[in-house]
Amino acid sequence: MIPVGAGDPYERIGRFAVHQHMKKIYSHLIKESDELALARRRSVLWQTMHDTGQMTMKLEGPGQARLDLINYAIPNRETCALTTGYISQVFTIAGLEDPIVVMTDCRVIGGHICSWRATWRPKEQG
């Protein structure tokens, strides 16, 4: 059952979907030691679940990444919200501390691509 709570219901569904995927078919992805391995694989996960579009992720510095969805044929608000929740939960499961995912551009509202900015508290080196 999808948890009830505050916030966008589609984002909650996206978070819930991650839990279902990681319990079953993609459970091997959470066994990586690199905290960003699962987050990087988010790009591959997109292609296993969608027949159009490509998700890219670029690290922009400690605790920062940009994710872009390019060439997606049918952009819509619901998919963007689901993806926001999915990305956020993937980062949480990957062990990133306090991840925040915000959509920064969207084709639905006239943007060139759908894009998200993710931030988290970097782990201390040492």
Secondary structure, 3 states (H helix, E strand, C coil): CCCCCCCCHHHHHHHHHHHHHHHCCCHHHHHCCCCCHHHHHHHHHHHHHCCCCEEEEEEEECCEEEEEEECCCCCCHHHHHHHHHHHHHHHHHCCCEEEEEEEEECHHHCCCCEEEEEEEECCCCC
